[in-house]
Amino acid sequence: MTEHPPSPRPTSPARVRMIEVAEQLFAERGVEAVSLRNVGLAAEQRNNSAAQYHFGSRDGLVSAIIEHRSRPVEQRRTELAAALLSTDVPPALDDLVRCFVLPLAEIVERGTPSSPTWYLRFLAKVVEFRSGHATNRLPPRPARLTEVETAMRAQLQHVGAHDYARRQRWVAQLTLQVLADQEHEQAQGRRTTPMARVVDDLVAMLVALLQAP
């Protein structure tokens, strides 16, 4: 039986506005410091319970932000994965890791001091709030990305299952922390290292972590 991805939830201007406002507030203050009422007020909603109505809880709002932002990221990753897996030559581990890092770095590069992005700083705060476990908030992986993860694991057979899971979690944490820092520098107009160099250095560091004995 063919499985179809879930349809996107219906959106409204008010819902999108609250998602974007909450993303910034969470990024600036941290998840615990922002209430649904704070979000509604900052989004200029006349109904004080608007955020509660749309998202149910702060946890639901966090999930809604990730769902809202992750779709284009996963689409870009799927494109990169398709190119990697379209040949008979097994892809190198650094190319597989880059497939996950690059779309997030591209978000950072789109920001400007007058129109900053907040998603990486938001994700870093979510990981901090959830003690490193935020991946369960992401939508199911597209099939192509599952293939990339399988190819990555195949190159790391010397790493036990427990260590591999721990290192994968550290990879996610390090990626978000480094790119959140770059996003902050980009928003301040202070980022001087070319993003291509940032990605190269980050990928090299992550590959070394994954390949450690």
C-alpha positions as CSV (number, residue, x, y, z in Angstrom):
1,M,0.0,0.0,0.0
2,T,1.3,3.4,-0.9
3,E,1.7,5.8,1.9
4,H,1.1,9.5,1.3
5,P,2.6,12.3,3.5
6,P,0.2,14.1,5.7
7,S,-1.3,17.3,4.3
8,P,-0.1,20.6,5.7
9,R,-2.4,22.0,8.4
10,P,-4.7,24.8,7.3
11,T,-3.0,28.2,7.9
12,S,-4.4,31.6,8.5
13,P,-2.6,35.0,8.6
14,A,-3.1,35.1,12.4
15,R,-1.6,31.6,12.9
16,V,1.4,32.3,10.7
17,R,1.9,35.7,12.4
18,M,2.0,34.0,15.8
19,I,4.4,31.3,14.6
20,E,6.8,33.9,13.3
21,V,6.6,36.0,16.5
22,A,7.0,33.0,18.8
23,E,10.0,31.8,16.8
24,Q,11.7,35.2,17.5
25,L,10.6,35.3,21.2
26,F,11.8,31.8,21.9
27,A,15.1,32.5,20.1
28,E,15.7,35.6,22.1
29,R,14.4,34.6,25.5
30,G,14.4,30.8,25.6
31,V,11.4,28.5,25.5
32,E,10.6,28.5,29.2
33,A,10.5,32.3,29.5
34,V,7.8,32.8,26.9
35,S,4.1,32.1,27.5
36,L,1.3,31.7,25.0
37,R,-0.1,35.0,26.3
38,N,3.2,36.7,25.6
39,V,3.0,35.4,22.0
40,G,-0.6,36.6,21.5
41,L,0.2,40.1,22.8
42,A,3.4,40.4,20.7
43,A,1.5,39.2,17.6
44,E,-1.2,41.9,18.4
45,Q,-4.0,39.4,18.7
46,R,-7.1,41.0,20.2
47,N,-8.1,37.7,21.8
48,N,-5.8,36.9,24.7
49,S,-6.4,33.2,24.2
50,A,-5.6,33.2,20.4
51,A,-2.4,31.3,20.8
52,Q,-4.1,28.8,23.1
53,Y,-6.8,28.3,20.6
54,H,-4.4,27.7,17.6
55,F,-1.7,25.6,19.3
56,G,-3.2,24.2,22.5
57,S,0.0,24.6,24.5
58,R,3.5,25.9,24.4
59,D,4.7,22.5,23.3
60,G,2.2,22.5,20.5
61,L,3.5,26.0,19.4
62,V,7.1,24.7,19.3
63,S,6.0,21.8,17.1
64,A,4.1,24.2,14.8
65,I,7.2,26.4,14.3
66,I,9.3,23.3,13.5
67,E,6.7,22.0,11.1
68,H,6.3,25.5,9.5
69,R,10.1,25.9,8.9
70,S,11.2,22.3,8.4
71,R,9.3,21.6,5.1
72,P,11.6,23.7,2.8
73,V,14.7,22.4,4.7
74,E,13.7,18.8,4.2
75,Q,12.8,19.5,0.5
76,R,16.3,20.9,0.0
77,R,17.9,18.0,1.8
78,T,15.9,15.6,-0.4
79,E,17.3,17.4,-3.5
80,L,20.8,17.0,-2.3
81,A,20.2,13.4,-1.3
82,A,18.8,12.6,-4.8
83,A,22.0,14.0,-6.4
84,L,24.2,12.0,-4.0
85,L,22.4,8.7,-4.5
86,S,21.9,8.9,-8.3
87,T,25.3,7.4,-9.1
88,D,26.8,3.9,-8.6
89,V,29.6,5.3,-6.6
90,P,29.0,5.2,-2.8
91,P,28.9,8.8,-1.5
92,A,31.7,9.9,0.9
93,L,30.7,10.4,4.6
94,D,31.5,14.1,4.4
95,D,29.0,14.5,1.5
96,L,26.4,12.7,3.5
97,V,26.9,14.9,6.5
98,R,26.9,18.0,4.3
99,C,23.5,17.0,3.0
100,F,22.1,17.6,6.5
101,V,24.1,20.7,7.3
102,L,24.0,22.8,4.1
103,P,20.2,23.6,4.0
104,L,20.4,25.0,7.6
105,A,23.5,27.1,6.7
106,E,21.6,28.4,3.6
107,I,18.9,29.7,6.0
108,V,21.5,31.6,7.9
109,E,23.0,33.2,4.8
110,R,19.6,34.6,3.8
111,G,19.4,36.8,6.9
112,T,20.4,40.4,7.0
113,P,20.6,43.0,9.8
114,S,17.3,44.5,8.6
115,S,15.6,41.2,8.1
116,P,17.3,38.6,10.3
117,T,16.4,34.9,10.5
118,W,15.7,33.3,13.8
119,Y,15.2,29.6,13.1
120,L,18.7,28.3,14.1
121,R,18.7,30.3,17.3
122,F,15.1,29.0,18.0
123,L,16.2,25.4,17.4
124,A,19.2,25.8,19.6
125,K,17.0,27.0,22.4
126,V,14.6,24.1,21.9
127,V,17.4,21.6,22.1
128,E,18.6,23.4,25.3
129,F,15.0,23.3,26.7
130,R,14.7,19.6,25.9
131,S,18.1,18.6,27.1
132,G,19.3,17.7,23.7
133,H,16.3,15.8,22.5
134,A,14.4,17.8,19.9
135,T,14.4,15.5,16.9
136,N,11.2,13.8,18.0
137,R,9.5,17.1,17.1
138,L,10.5,16.8,13.4
139,P,8.1,15.4,10.8
140,P,8.8,11.9,9.4
141,R,11.9,11.8,7.2
142,P,11.4,11.6,3.5
143,A,12.4,8.3,1.9
144,R,15.5,9.8,0.3
145,L,16.8,11.1,3.6
146,T,16.3,7.7,5.2
147,E,18.5,6.3,2.5
148,V,21.2,8.9,3.3
149,E,21.0,7.9,7.0
150,T,21.3,4.2,6.0
151,A,24.4,5.0,3.8
152,M,25.9,7.0,6.7
153,R,25.4,4.1,9.1
154,A,26.9,1.6,6.7
155,Q,30.2,3.6,6.8
156,L,30.3,3.6,10.6
157,Q,30.0,-0.1,11.3
158,H,32.8,0.1,13.8
159,V,30.7,2.3,16.1
160,G,28.3,0.4,18.4
161,A,24.6,1.3,18.4
162,H,24.6,3.1,21.7
163,D,27.7,5.2,20.8
164,Y,26.2,5.9,17.3
165,A,23.0,7.2,18.7
166,R,24.9,9.4,21.2
167,R,27.1,10.8,18.5
168,Q,24.2,11.5,16.2
169,R,22.6,13.5,19.1
170,W,25.9,15.4,19.5
171,V,26.1,16.1,15.8
172,A,22.7,17.7,15.9
173,Q,23.6,19.8,19.0
174,L,26.9,21.0,17.6
175,T,25.4,21.8,14.2
176,L,22.6,23.9,15.8
177,Q,25.0,25.7,18.2
178,V,27.5,26.6,15.5
179,L,24.9,27.8,13.0
180,A,22.9,29.6,15.7
181,D,26.1,31.6,16.5
182,Q,26.6,32.3,12.8
183,E,23.0,33.4,12.5
184,H,23.5,35.9,15.4
185,E,26.7,37.2,13.7
186,Q,24.8,37.5,10.4
187,A,22.0,39.5,12.1
188,Q,24.5,41.8,13.7
189,G,26.3,42.3,10.4
190,R,29.5,40.9,12.0
191,R,29.9,37.6,10.2
192,T,33.2,37.6,8.4
193,T,33.9,33.9,7.6
194,P,32.4,32.9,4.3
195,M,29.6,30.4,4.8
196,A,31.2,27.9,2.5
197,R,34.2,27.8,4.9
198,V,31.9,27.5,7.9
199,V,30.2,24.6,6.4
200,D,33.5,22.9,5.4
201,D,34.9,23.3,9.0
202,L,31.6,22.1,10.6
203,V,31.4,19.1,8.3
204,A,35.0,18.1,9.0
205,M,34.4,18.4,12.7
206,L,31.2,16.3,12.6
207,V,32.8,13.6,10.4
208,A,35.7,13.3,12.9
209,L,33.3,12.9,15.7
210,L,31.3,10.2,13.9
211,Q,34.4,8.3,12.9
212,A,36.1,8.3,16.2
213,P,37.1,4.8,17.5
